[in-house]
Every structure is written in structure tokens, then in C-alpha cells.
Amino acid sequence: MEIIGILGAGAMGGGIAQVAASCGHEVVVCDNLTPALSKAGKRIQATLKGLVDKEKITDSDAYSLFSRIRFTDHMSDFRDCTIVIEAIMEDIEQKQIAFKSIEAIVGPETIIASNTSSLSISAMGAQMQHPERILGVHFFNPAPQMRLVEIIPALQTEPRFIEQARRLINCWGKTTVIAKDTPGFIVNRVARPYYGESLRILEEGIADAPTIDWAMRELGGFRMGPFELMDFIGNDINYTVTETVFTSFYYDPRYKPSFTQKRLVDALYFGRKTGRGFYDYREGAVIPEPTKDQALGKQILTRVLCMLINEAADALYLKIATRDDIDLAMTQGVNYPKGLLAWADDLGIENIVSQLDWLHAEYCDDRYRCCRLLRIMAREKKKFY
């Protein structure tokens, strides 16, 4: 059985360690901060206790699983690992340093992977002696519950390492998709309009946050509305991802961050974890009621959904991923009720193109430009499926 290395003992690193250990692997979790290692161990134990209490695993299972995880502050303990997954802060320079340090310790066939959500895998391997074994393996939080893992080959990656990593992670009960090494990969790129367009609708005064959330939840079937979700993720994290994608795409207006969200971040209104965000979560606070106007709700849903479909179609057109992987990523990675390309077929591609063209003409804003693939398909009366 392969030994799995995890660099970084934060929530994501600990979650990935739990996933690997639950499948019988010995796992080495390394962090240079001893308190982080202790906290990670306690977090995993608390999670396992919860599973025991719910009778999903036995006490013996929990003990065996936790005993397979070794916590260390020495990277040299990675020497026998088959794969090492880096899960440290989203800083390209720190990740490059980490990759070079890992490379100096592990064997020539060890896969060195990053759990980054949006940074360039190719850039991480640029200073390595043998970058042919680097990969992105982007888990979603919480890793034990979320099935999707995006696998991102760098320009330097050899195909055999891609297949090896995919086989391994599939054996962990995960659903893997392959994405091109571009900003945001699939999910964090395609999902941007769910937040960005909803924020635009809020800023224009068309509807308030509870009404937009209601429309997307009740009429669209999304598990959480965009403002609920931003507060749940953390406005600090969500804003940073948007800003990273916006900058990485050379300031394409489709990904432009919102001043409204930036002001929340400035005020430390991160959402649930700080008690305030788009909503007030403090004790005694009352969540405002939405305006349950069906016509308004349909207008909101159509606008946001057309922007999401446009982004998914553009990802397909630019060969970021296959049709099936794009739809799978959005349903498994962010729990969308339906794949966006399948949804496009249901709505009618001609209708989506008409809505985007109306928005573009109305606002004279390039964020509403229609993907060429949608325009071609509408003209030729084609469908995605």
C-alpha cells in the first residue's frame, strides 16, 4: 500500500489525510508549526468521533484510521512516499520553495502535487530538476465529504503520472476530472458568475440578497443561494479567489471583483465565521425575508444562469476540459442541480444567446459578450447532448 505525504496541517491537509487513511494508506502529515499539527490531530479525532456517534464507523475503525496518520515537523519523513500533496497557503513563491524542498527528499518516481485552487501548476514546477512528475490535485472542502477532485497536469507533466494519480484518487472513492492548467481550472472559473452576477444584481438595486438567494434556491434548485454561500465559504476567501482569477485573466471584465464584497472584507465581515457578512449571524439577529415575486425571481435566475452557461461553454470552446468533465465538475464540486451544458440544452441555446446579446447591448459591457461556441451552435441549431 502506498504511503501518502501531506504538506500542511490546515483544514484541507487534515481532510485529505483522513481520506487517504480511511482507504488503508499510511499517511505522513508535515507542518513546521507544532500547534498546527496538534490542532489537525484533534480536528480529525473530532470528525471520527462524530462518525462513530452516527454509527457510520466503529470505535475500532476510528482507532485504526487515526493510527495510520503520523504527524511530523520534518519533511525528511516524506522520503518513502508515493505521492506528496502540498496543501499550504495560496502563495506561488512558497509553493515553489516547497516543491524544490520535497524534490530533494523523495525518490524520482514520487508524484509531487499541489492542492491549489487556482495557481499555475506549470509555474510551481519551473524551478524543479524533474518537473515531469508534478500535478495539481484540487480537493474541495471538506475533503472527506466532497467527491470531486480536479487533476491538473502542468505543461511539463508526463502522461503516466497523470494516470497514476487518477487511479489512486479514484480508489479513494473520489470523482476525478482533468482540467487544463489555466486560472481557476474548471470549478473556480466557471462558478465566478454565480457570485459576480448576483453581486451586480444587488448593486443595481434590482433585488436584495435574501431575494436573490431565494430565487436561486427555490426556482433554480441550487443548494445555497450565492450570498449564503459566500458567507459560508468566507468573503475573504471568495473575494481572494475572484481577485486572483481576474488578475490572472489579464483583467477580463467577466471576472471583475465587487466593491460591495471588498468592503465586507475590509470590515472583517467574512460571514459565518466572524458573525457578520451579507447576513448578520449574531445571537438575536433576524434574517430579512425575501420578496417572493415569481417574475422577479425568474429574471434573476435567467440572468445568472445564462452567465454561468456562457462561462461553461467558453471553457469547453477553449478546451479547458471535456463536456462531460465540465458538467461533472459543477454537479460534484459545487453541488449544482444540473450540469450547465445540459441545462443549456433544456433552456435552448438560441434563448441564451438572445439574453446575453440583450445584456451586452443594454450595458455596453464586455463581461456580457457571448461565447463564440454558443453563437455557432445557435446558428446551426445544435445541442451539447
MARZAMAR-878639 format. One record per residue (C-alpha): residue number from 1; residue in three letters; x, y, z. Coordinates in steps of 0.1 Angstrom, whole numbers, plus 2048, in hexadecimal, padded with zeros to 3 digits. Example, Ala and Ser with C-alpha at 12.3 -4.5 7.8 and 13.67 -1.06 7.14 Angstrom:
+------+-------+-----+-----+-----+
! mifi ! rotor !  xx !  yy !  zz !
+------+-------+-----+-----+-----+
!    1 !   ALA ! 87B ! 7D3 ! 84E !
!    2 !   SER ! 889 ! 7F5 ! 847 !
+------+-------+-----+-----+-----+
END
This chain:
+------+-------+-----+-----+-----+
! mifi ! rotor !  xx !  yy !  zz !
+------+-------+-----+-----+-----+
!    1 !   MET ! 800 ! 800 ! 800 !
!    2 !   GLU ! 80D ! 822 ! 7F6 !
!    3 !   ILE ! 819 ! 83B ! 811 !
!    4 !   ILE ! 808 ! 85D ! 80C !
!    5 !   GLY ! 819 ! 87E ! 816 !
!    6 !   ILE ! 806 ! 89E ! 81F !
!    7 !   LEU ! 818 ! 8BF ! 823 !
!    8 !   GLY ! 803 ! 8D7 ! 837 !
!    9 !   ALA ! 7EE ! 8CE ! 856 !
!   10 !   GLY ! 7D1 ! 8E6 ! 84F !
!   11 !   ALA ! 7AD ! 8DC ! 84A !
!   12 !   MET ! 7B3 ! 8D1 ! 827 !
!   13 !   GLY ! 7D4 ! 8BE ! 82E !
!   14 !   GLY ! 7C3 ! 8AC ! 84B !
!   15 !   GLY ! 7A5 ! 8A4 ! 836 !
!   16 !   ILE ! 7B9 ! 894 ! 81A !
!   17 !   ALA ! 7CD ! 881 ! 834 !
!   18 !   GLN ! 7AD ! 873 ! 842 !
!   19 !   VAL ! 7A1 ! 868 ! 81F !
!   20 !   ALA ! 7C2 ! 856 ! 818 !
!   21 !   ALA ! 7C3 ! 845 ! 83A !
!   22 !   SER ! 79F ! 83A ! 837 !
!   23 !   CYS ! 7AA ! 826 ! 818 !
!   24 !   GLY ! 7C5 ! 814 ! 82B !
!   25 !   HIS ! 7E3 ! 82A ! 823 !
!   26 !   GLU ! 7FE ! 834 ! 83B !
!   27 !   VAL ! 7FE ! 85A ! 83A !
!   28 !   VAL ! 81A ! 872 ! 844 !
!   29 !   VAL ! 80D ! 895 ! 84D !
!   30 !   CYS ! 829 ! 8AF ! 84F !
!   31 !   ASP ! 827 ! 8D3 ! 85B !
!   32 !   ASN ! 842 ! 8E9 ! 869 !
!   33 !   LEU ! 82A ! 8F7 ! 883 !
!   34 !   THR ! 825 ! 8DE ! 8A0 !
!   35 !   PRO ! 804 ! 8EE ! 8AC !
!   36 !   ALA ! 7F6 ! 8E8 ! 889 !
!   37 !   LEU ! 7FF ! 8C3 ! 88A !
!   38 !   SER ! 7EE ! 8C0 ! 8AC !
!   39 !   LYS ! 7CF ! 8D3 ! 8A0 !
!   40 !   ALA ! 7CD ! 8BD ! 881 !
!   41 !   GLY ! 7CE ! 89D ! 896 !
!   42 !   LYS ! 7B3 ! 8A9 ! 8AD !
!   43 !   ARG ! 79E ! 8B4 ! 88F !
!   44 !   ILE ! 7A1 ! 892 ! 87F !
!   45 !   GLN ! 799 ! 880 ! 8A0 !
!   46 !   ALA ! 77A ! 896 ! 8A5 !
!   47 !   THR ! 76E ! 88E ! 882 !
!   48 !   LEU ! 773 ! 869 ! 888 !
!   49 !   LYS ! 760 ! 86B ! 8A9 !
!   50 !   GLY ! 743 ! 87A ! 896 !
!   51 !   LEU ! 743 ! 85D ! 87E !
!   52 !   VAL ! 744 ! 844 ! 89A !
!   53 !   ASP ! 727 ! 856 ! 8AC !
!   54 !   LYS ! 713 ! 854 ! 88B !
!   55 !   GLU ! 71C ! 82F ! 889 !
!   56 !   LYS ! 72D ! 834 ! 867 !
!   57 !   ILE ! 74D ! 824 ! 874 !
!   58 !   THR ! 757 ! 810 ! 893 !
!   59 !   ASP ! 76E ! 81B ! 8B0 !
!   60 !   SER ! 787 ! 802 ! 8A2 !
!   61 !   ASP ! 785 ! 810 ! 87F !
!   62 !   ALA ! 78B ! 833 ! 88D !
!   63 !   TYR ! 7A9 ! 828 ! 8A2 !
!   64 !   SER ! 7B8 ! 815 ! 884 !
!   65 !   LEU ! 7B3 ! 832 ! 86C !
!   66 !   PHE ! 7C3 ! 84C ! 884 !
!   67 !   SER ! 7E0 ! 835 ! 88C !
!   68 !   ARG ! 7E9 ! 835 ! 867 !
!   69 !   ILE ! 7EF ! 85B ! 867 !
!   70 !   ARG ! 811 ! 866 ! 873 !
!   71 !   PHE ! 817 ! 88B ! 87B !
!   72 !   THR ! 83A ! 89A ! 877 !
!   73 !   ASP ! 84C ! 8BB ! 873 !
!   74 !   HIS ! 868 ! 8AB ! 85E !
!   75 !   MET ! 864 ! 8AA ! 838 !
!   76 !   SER ! 87E ! 88E ! 838 !
!   77 !   ASP ! 862 ! 877 ! 843 !
!   78 !   PHE ! 854 ! 879 ! 81F !
!   79 !   ARG ! 871 ! 864 ! 812 !
!   80 !   ASP ! 85C ! 844 ! 80C !
!   81 !   CYS ! 83C ! 854 ! 7FF !
!   82 !   THR ! 82D ! 84B ! 7DE !
!   83 !   ILE ! 81C ! 86D ! 7DB !
!   84 !   VAL ! 820 ! 88D ! 7EF !
!   85 !   ILE ! 803 ! 8A6 ! 7EE !
!   86 !   GLU ! 80B ! 8CA ! 7F8 !
!   87 !   ALA ! 7EE ! 8DC ! 80A !
!   88 !   ILE ! 7FE ! 8FC ! 817 !
!   89 !   MET ! 7F5 ! 921 ! 812 !
!   90 !   GLU ! 7EC ! 92D ! 7EF !
!   91 !   ASP ! 80D ! 93E ! 7E8 !
!   92 !   ILE ! 820 ! 934 ! 7C8 !
!   93 !   GLU ! 842 ! 93C ! 7D6 !
!   94 !   GLN ! 83C ! 927 ! 7F6 !
!   95 !   LYS ! 830 ! 90A ! 7E1 !
!   96 !   GLN ! 84E ! 90C ! 7CA !
!   97 !   ILE ! 865 ! 90A ! 7E8 !
!   98 !   ALA ! 850 ! 8ED ! 7F6 !
!   99 !   PHE ! 852 ! 8DA ! 7D5 !
!  100 !   LYS ! 878 ! 8DD ! 7D3 !
!  101 !   SER ! 87C ! 8D2 ! 7F7 !
!  102 !   ILE ! 866 ! 8B3 ! 7F1 !
!  103 !   GLU ! 878 ! 8AB ! 7D1 !
!  104 !   ALA ! 899 ! 8AA ! 7E4 !
!  105 !   ILE ! 88B ! 88F ! 7FC !
!  106 !   VAL ! 875 ! 877 ! 7E9 !
!  107 !   GLY ! 87D ! 85D ! 7CE !
!  108 !   PRO ! 87D ! 864 ! 7A9 !
!  109 !   GLU ! 85B ! 853 ! 7A4 !
!  110 !   THR ! 849 ! 866 ! 7C0 !
!  111 !   ILE ! 82C ! 87C ! 7B4 !
!  112 !   ILE ! 82E ! 89F ! 7C2 !
!  113 !   ALA ! 80C ! 8AF ! 7C1 !
!  114 !   SER ! 7FB ! 8D0 ! 7CC !
!  115 !   ASN ! 7D9 ! 8D5 ! 7DA !
!  116 !   THR ! 7D8 ! 8F8 ! 7CD !
!  117 !   SER ! 7B6 ! 905 ! 7C2 !
!  118 !   SER ! 7C2 ! 91D ! 7A7 !
!  119 !   LEU ! 7E7 ! 922 ! 7A5 !
!  120 !   SER ! 7FD ! 916 ! 787 !
!  121 !   ILE ! 80A ! 8F2 ! 78B !
!  122 !   SER ! 823 ! 8F8 ! 76F !
!  123 !   ALA ! 831 ! 916 ! 782 !
!  124 !   MET ! 835 ! 901 ! 7A2 !
!  125 !   GLY ! 84B ! 8E8 ! 78F !
!  126 !   ALA ! 85F ! 901 ! 77C !
!  127 !   GLN ! 87D ! 900 ! 794 !
!  128 !   MET ! 87D ! 8DB ! 799 !
!  129 !   GLN ! 896 ! 8C3 ! 78B !
!  130 !   HIS ! 87C ! 8A9 ! 781 !
!  131 !   PRO ! 85B ! 8BB ! 77C !
!  132 !   GLU ! 84C ! 89F ! 768 !
!  133 !   ARG ! 83C ! 890 ! 787 !
!  134 !   ILE ! 82A ! 8AF ! 794 !
!  135 !   LEU ! 804 ! 8B2 ! 793 !
!  136 !   GLY ! 7E8 ! 8C5 ! 7A2 !
!  137 !   VAL ! 7CF ! 8B1 ! 7B6 !
!  138 !   HIS ! 7B5 ! 8C9 ! 7C2 !
!  139 !   PHE ! 79E ! 8BB ! 7DD !
!  140 !   PHE ! 77F ! 8CE ! 7E8 !
!  141 !   ASN ! 777 ! 8D6 ! 80C !
!  142 !   PRO ! 76F ! 8C2 ! 821 !
!  143 !   ALA ! 784 ! 8A8 ! 80F !
!  144 !   PRO ! 775 ! 889 ! 821 !
!  145 !   GLN ! 752 ! 893 ! 815 !
!  146 !   MET ! 758 ! 8A3 ! 7F3 !
!  147 !   ARG ! 75C ! 88A ! 7D7 !
!  148 !   LEU ! 76C ! 89F ! 7BC !
!  149 !   VAL ! 792 ! 8A2 ! 7B7 !
!  150 !   GLU ! 79F ! 8B7 ! 799 !
!  151 !   ILE ! 7BF ! 8A8 ! 78B !
!  152 !   ILE ! 7D4 ! 8C3 ! 779 !
!  153 !   PRO ! 7F3 ! 8B8 ! 765 !
!  154 !   ALA ! 80E ! 8D3 ! 761 !
!  155 !   LEU ! 81E ! 8D9 ! 73F !
!  156 !   GLN ! 83B ! 8C4 ! 74C !
!  157 !   THR ! 826 ! 8A6 ! 759 !
!  158 !   GLU ! 82B ! 884 ! 749 !
!  159 !   PRO ! 80B ! 871 ! 742 !
!  160 !   ARG ! 814 ! 852 ! 757 !
!  161 !   PHE ! 814 ! 868 ! 776 !
!  162 !   ILE ! 7F1 ! 875 ! 76E !
!  163 !   GLU ! 7E3 ! 852 ! 76A !
!  164 !   GLN ! 7F4 ! 846 ! 78A !
!  165 !   ALA ! 7E6 ! 863 ! 79F !
!  166 !   ARG ! 7C4 ! 85F ! 790 !
!  167 !   ARG ! 7C3 ! 83A ! 797 !
!  168 !   LEU ! 7CE ! 840 ! 7BB !
!  169 !   ILE ! 7B5 ! 85B ! 7C2 !
!  170 !   ASN ! 798 ! 848 ! 7B1 !
!  171 !   CYS ! 7A0 ! 82B ! 7C9 !
!  172 !   TRP ! 799 ! 844 ! 7E6 !
!  173 !   GLY ! 775 ! 845 ! 7DA !
!  174 !   LYS ! 77A ! 867 ! 7C9 !
!  175 !   THR ! 76D ! 873 ! 7A7 !
!  176 !   THR ! 78A ! 881 ! 793 !
!  177 !   VAL ! 789 ! 899 ! 776 !
!  178 !   ILE ! 7A6 ! 8A6 ! 761 !
!  179 !   ALA ! 7AB ! 8CB ! 75C !
!  180 !   LYS ! 7C3 ! 8E0 ! 749 !
!  181 !   ASP ! 7DC ! 8F5 ! 75D !
!  182 !   THR ! 7C9 ! 916 ! 75B !
!  183 !   PRO ! 7BE ! 92E ! 776 !
!  184 !   GLY ! 7A2 ! 91E ! 78B !
!  185 !   PHE ! 7A4 ! 8FD ! 778 !
!  186 !   ILE ! 77F ! 8F3 ! 773 !
!  187 !   VAL ! 76A ! 8FA ! 793 !
!  188 !   ASN ! 77A ! 91A ! 79F !
!  189 !   ARG ! 779 ! 928 ! 77C !
!  190 !   VAL ! 756 ! 91D ! 771 !
!  191 !   ALA ! 746 ! 926 ! 793 !
!  192 !   ARG ! 751 ! 94A ! 794 !
!  193 !   PRO ! 731 ! 958 ! 785 !
!  194 !   TYR ! 71C ! 947 ! 7A0 !
!  195 !   TYR ! 72C ! 961 ! 7B7 !
!  196 !   GLY ! 735 ! 97D ! 7A0 !
!  197 !   GLU ! 714 ! 981 ! 78D !
!  198 !   SER ! 700 ! 97D ! 7AE !
!  199 !   LEU ! 715 ! 999 ! 7BD !
!  200 !   ARG ! 70E ! 9AF ! 79E !
!  201 !   ILE ! 6E9 ! 9A9 ! 7A2 !
!  202 !   LEU ! 6EC ! 9B3 ! 7C6 !
!  203 !   GLU ! 700 ! 9D2 ! 7BE !
!  204 !   GLU ! 6E7 ! 9DD ! 7A4 !
!  205 !   GLY ! 6CB ! 9DB ! 7BD !
!  206 !   ILE ! 6B8 ! 9C2 ! 7A9 !
!  207 !   ALA ! 6B4 ! 9AC ! 7C8 !
!  208 !   ASP ! 6C3 ! 9A8 ! 7EA !
!  209 !   ALA ! 6D8 ! 98A ! 7F6 !
!  210 !   PRO ! 6BC ! 976 ! 805 !
!  211 !   THR ! 6A7 ! 979 ! 7E6 !
!  212 !   ILE ! 6C4 ! 96F ! 7CF !
!  213 !   ASP ! 6CC ! 951 ! 7E6 !
!  214 !   TRP ! 6A7 ! 947 ! 7E6 !
!  215 !   ALA ! 6A6 ! 948 ! 7BF !
!  216 !   MET ! 6C5 ! 933 ! 7BA !
!  217 !   ARG ! 6BA ! 91A ! 7D5 !
!  218 !   GLU ! 695 ! 916 ! 7D0 !
!  219 !   LEU ! 692 ! 91D ! 7AB !
!  220 !   GLY ! 6B5 ! 911 ! 7A0 !
!  221 !   GLY ! 6B9 ! 8F3 ! 7B7 !
!  222 !   PHE ! 6DB ! 8FE ! 7C4 !
!  223 !   ARG ! 6E3 ! 8F1 ! 7E6 !
!  224 !   MET ! 6EE ! 913 ! 7F3 !
!  225 !   GLY ! 6E8 ! 936 ! 7E5 !
!  226 !   PRO ! 707 ! 94A ! 7DB !
!  227 !   PHE ! 707 ! 961 ! 7F9 !
!  228 !   GLU ! 701 ! 944 ! 812 !
!  229 !   LEU ! 71D ! 931 ! 800 !
!  230 !   MET ! 736 ! 94F ! 801 !
!  231 !   ASP ! 730 ! 953 ! 826 !
!  232 !   PHE ! 734 ! 92D ! 82B !
!  233 !   ILE ! 755 ! 92C ! 817 !
!  234 !   GLY ! 761 ! 94C ! 826 !
!  235 !   ASN ! 760 ! 96D ! 814 !
!  236 !   ASP ! 786 ! 971 ! 819 !
!  237 !   ILE ! 78C ! 950 ! 807 !
!  238 !   ASN ! 772 ! 955 ! 7EC !
!  239 !   TYR ! 77E ! 978 ! 7E4 !
!  240 !   THR ! 7A2 ! 96D ! 7E2 !
!  241 !   VAL ! 79A ! 951 ! 7C9 !
!  242 !   THR ! 786 ! 96A ! 7B4 !
!  243 !   GLU ! 7A3 ! 983 ! 7B5 !
!  244 !   THR ! 7BC ! 968 ! 7AC !
!  245 !   VAL ! 7A8 ! 95C ! 78E !
!  246 !   PHE ! 7A1 ! 980 ! 783 !
!  247 !   THR ! 7C7 ! 989 ! 784 !
!  248 !   SER ! 7D1 ! 968 ! 774 !
!  249 !   PHE ! 7BA ! 96E ! 757 !
!  250 !   TYR ! 7CA ! 990 ! 750 !
!  251 !   TYR ! 7AD ! 9A3 ! 760 !
!  252 !   ASP ! 791 ! 994 ! 74A !
!  253 !   PRO ! 771 ! 9A6 ! 756 !
!  254 !   ARG ! 75F ! 984 ! 758 !
!  255 !   TYR ! 772 ! 97E ! 779 !
!  256 !   LYS ! 772 ! 9A1 ! 787 !
!  257 !   PRO ! 770 ! 9A1 ! 7AD !
!  258 !   SER ! 755 ! 9B4 ! 7BF !
!  259 !   PHE ! 75A ! 9D3 ! 7D5 !
!  260 !   THR ! 73D ! 9C8 ! 7EA !
!  261 !   GLN ! 74F ! 9A7 ! 7F4 !
!  262 !   LYS ! 770 ! 9B9 ! 7F7 !
!  263 !   ARG ! 761 ! 9D1 ! 811 !
!  264 !   LEU ! 754 ! 9B3 ! 825 !
!  265 !   VAL ! 777 ! 9A4 ! 825 !
!  266 !   ASP ! 786 ! 9C6 ! 82F !
!  267 !   ALA ! 76E ! 9C7 ! 84D !
!  268 !   LEU ! 777 ! 9A3 ! 856 !
!  269 !   TYR ! 753 ! 998 ! 84E !
!  270 !   PHE ! 75E ! 976 ! 841 !
!  271 !   GLY ! 73D ! 965 ! 846 !
!  272 !   ARG ! 733 ! 949 ! 85E !
!  273 !   LYS ! 756 ! 945 ! 86D !
!  274 !   THR ! 756 ! 96A ! 879 !
!  275 !   GLY ! 731 ! 96D ! 880 !
!  276 !   ARG ! 72A ! 987 ! 865 !
!  277 !   GLY ! 72C ! 987 ! 83F !
!  278 !   PHE ! 710 ! 98D ! 826 !
!  279 !   TYR ! 6FA ! 980 ! 843 !
!  280 !   ASP ! 6FC ! 986 ! 868 !
!  281 !   TYR ! 703 ! 965 ! 87B !
!  282 !   ARG ! 706 ! 974 ! 89E !
!  283 !   GLU ! 6EF ! 968 ! 8B9 !
!  284 !   GLY ! 6CD ! 978 ! 8B7 !
!  285 !   ALA ! 6D2 ! 985 ! 893 !
!  286 !   VAL ! 6B5 ! 980 ! 87C !
!  287 !   ILE ! 6BA ! 975 ! 858 !
!  288 !   PRO ! 6A6 ! 98C ! 840 !
!  289 !   GLU ! 68A ! 97B ! 82C !
!  290 !   PRO ! 68D ! 979 ! 806 !
!  291 !   THR ! 675 ! 988 ! 7EE !
!  292 !   LYS ! 665 ! 969 ! 7DF !
!  293 !   ASP ! 65B ! 978 ! 7BE !
!  294 !   GLN ! 65B ! 95D ! 7A4 !
!  295 !   ALA ! 661 ! 974 ! 786 !
!  296 !   LEU ! 67E ! 985 ! 798 !
!  297 !   GLY ! 68D ! 964 ! 7A3 !
!  298 !   LYS ! 68B ! 956 ! 780 !
!  299 !   GLN ! 69D ! 975 ! 773 !
!  300 !   ILE ! 6B9 ! 971 ! 78C !
!  301 !   LEU ! 6BD ! 94B ! 786 !
!  302 !   THR ! 6BE ! 950 ! 760 !
!  303 !   ARG ! 6D8 ! 96B ! 762 !
!  304 !   VAL ! 6EF ! 958 ! 779 !
!  305 !   LEU ! 6EA ! 937 ! 768 !
!  306 !   CYS ! 6F1 ! 945 ! 745 !
!  307 !   MET ! 712 ! 953 ! 752 !
!  308 !   LEU ! 71B ! 931 ! 762 !
!  309 !   ILE ! 713 ! 91F ! 741 !
!  310 !   ASN ! 727 ! 938 ! 72D !
!  311 !   GLU ! 746 ! 931 ! 743 !
!  312 !   ALA ! 742 ! 90B ! 741 !
!  313 !   ALA ! 73E ! 90D ! 71B !
!  314 !   ASP ! 75E ! 923 ! 719 !
!  315 !   ALA ! 771 ! 90A ! 72E !
!  316 !   LEU ! 767 ! 8EF ! 715 !
!  317 !   TYR ! 76E ! 905 ! 6F7 !
!  318 !   LEU ! 791 ! 90C ! 704 !
!  319 !   LYS ! 797 ! 8E7 ! 70D !
!  320 !   ILE ! 79B ! 8ED ! 732 !
!  321 !   ALA ! 789 ! 8CB ! 737 !
!  322 !   THR ! 771 ! 8B4 ! 725 !
!  323 !   ARG ! 74B ! 8B9 ! 724 !
!  324 !   ASP ! 745 ! 89C ! 73D !
!  325 !   ASP ! 761 ! 8A7 ! 755 !
!  326 !   ILE ! 753 ! 8CB ! 756 !
!  327 !   ASP ! 730 ! 8C0 ! 75F !
!  328 !   LEU ! 73D ! 8A6 ! 777 !
!  329 !   ALA ! 754 ! 8C0 ! 788 !
!  330 !   MET ! 737 ! 8D8 ! 78E !
!  331 !   THR ! 71F ! 8BE ! 79C !
!  332 !   GLN ! 739 ! 8AB ! 7B1 !
!  333 !   GLY ! 74F ! 8C9 ! 7BB !
!  334 !   VAL ! 736 ! 8E4 ! 7C3 !
!  335 !   ASN ! 716 ! 8CF ! 7C4 !
!  336 !   TYR ! 704 ! 8E0 ! 7A7 !
!  337 !   PRO ! 6E2 ! 8D0 ! 7A1 !
!  338 !   LYS ! 6EB ! 8C9 ! 77D !
!  339 !   GLY ! 709 ! 8CB ! 766 !
!  340 !   LEU ! 70A ! 8ED ! 756 !
!  341 !   LEU ! 70E ! 8E0 ! 732 !
!  342 !   ALA ! 6F1 ! 8C8 ! 736 !
!  343 !   TRP ! 6DD ! 8E5 ! 745 !
!  344 !   ALA ! 6E6 ! 8FA ! 726 !
!  345 !   ASP ! 6D5 ! 8DF ! 710 !
!  346 !   ASP ! 6B6 ! 8E1 ! 726 !
!  347 !   LEU ! 6B3 ! 907 ! 725 !
!  348 !   GLY ! 6BB ! 908 ! 700 !
!  349 !   ILE ! 6DD ! 915 ! 6F4 !
!  350 !   GLU ! 6CC ! 930 ! 6DE !
!  351 !   ASN ! 6BA ! 93E ! 6FD !
!  352 !   ILE ! 6DB ! 940 ! 710 !
!  353 !   VAL ! 6EC ! 952 ! 6F3 !
!  354 !   SER ! 6CF ! 96B ! 6F0 !
!  355 !   GLN ! 6D1 ! 972 ! 716 !
!  356 !   LEU ! 6F6 ! 978 ! 715 !
!  357 !   ASP ! 6F4 ! 98E ! 6F6 !
!  358 !   TRP ! 6D9 ! 9A3 ! 708 !
!  359 !   LEU ! 6EE ! 9A7 ! 727 !
!  360 !   HIS ! 70C ! 9B1 ! 711 !
!  361 !   ALA ! 6F8 ! 9CA ! 6FE !
!  362 !   GLU ! 6E8 ! 9D8 ! 71D !
!  363 !   TYR ! 707 ! 9DC ! 732 !
!  364 !   CYS ! 722 ! 9E0 ! 717 !
!  365 !   ASP ! 738 ! 9CB ! 72E !
!  366 !   ASP ! 74F ! 9B0 ! 720 !
!  367 !   ARG ! 747 ! 99A ! 73E !
!  368 !   TYR ! 727 ! 990 ! 72B !
!  369 !   ARG ! 738 ! 986 ! 70A !
!  370 !   CYS ! 72A ! 965 ! 6FE !
!  371 !   CYS ! 741 ! 948 ! 6FA !
!  372 !   ARG ! 747 ! 940 ! 6D5 !
!  373 !   LEU ! 73F ! 91B ! 6DA !
!  374 !   LEU ! 71C ! 925 ! 6E6 !
!  375 !   ARG ! 717 ! 93B ! 6C8 !
!  376 !   ILE ! 722 ! 920 ! 6AF !
!  377 !   MET ! 70C ! 906 ! 6C0 !
!  378 !   ALA ! 6EE ! 91D ! 6BF !
!  379 !   ARG ! 6F3 ! 925 ! 69B !
!  380 !   GLU ! 6F7 ! 900 ! 692 !
!  381 !   LYS ! 6DB ! 8F5 ! 6AA !
!  382 !   LYS ! 6F2 ! 8DD ! 6BD !
!  383 !   LYS ! 6F1 ! 8D1 ! 6E1 !
!  384 !   PHE ! 70C ! 8C6 ! 6F9 !
!  385 !   TYR ! 6FC ! 8A4 ! 6FE !
+------+-------+-----+-----+-----+
END
